[in-house]
Amino acid sequence: MKFYNREKELALLEKTRQIAFTQHSQLTVLTGRRRIGKTKLILKSCEESPTVYLFVSRSNEAMLCRGFAQHINSVLSNIFIPESINSFADVFEMLMRA
């Protein structure tokens, strides 16, 4: 997918990321109509840095957590999440403590 006229959005996401890394954490919410490229925009903005993108499918919590752990372990070399973890709260608690 090509990104036409998305330079401002990519720049804003990069600025937000730099503030989060250097000053204080931030939560960014991206909203919009369906099928206009929100996910692609986020993924494009994260291409240059190690990024954990967690997609929530219609699986049970334990299966999702197992997949999250595998993905986190493969992307972030300094963090280990055991694949036996089975709750969202535990996954995010381990991420925040790392």
C-alpha positions, 0 to 999 in steps of 0.5 A: 500500500502506498502512502499518499499525503501521510507525511504529516501523520507519520511526522506526528506519530514520530514526534509522539514516539520521541516524547514517549521515549525521552520525556514521559509515556504516552497513549496514542489512540488512532480512530477513523472509519474502517478500511482507510489504512489506520493499521497500515499507518501505524505499522509504517510509522514503526518500521524503523524501530523494534515494535510489538504489535499485538493483534487480538483475534477471536481466541481465548485469553490463554491462547492470545497470551501465548502468542503475545509472549512468542511475539514479544520474545522474538521482537524484544531481545531484552525481555522474556515473557514465559509462554505459560503466561495466561492472562493479559494482566500478567503479560502487561505487568511483565512488560511494564516491569522490564 
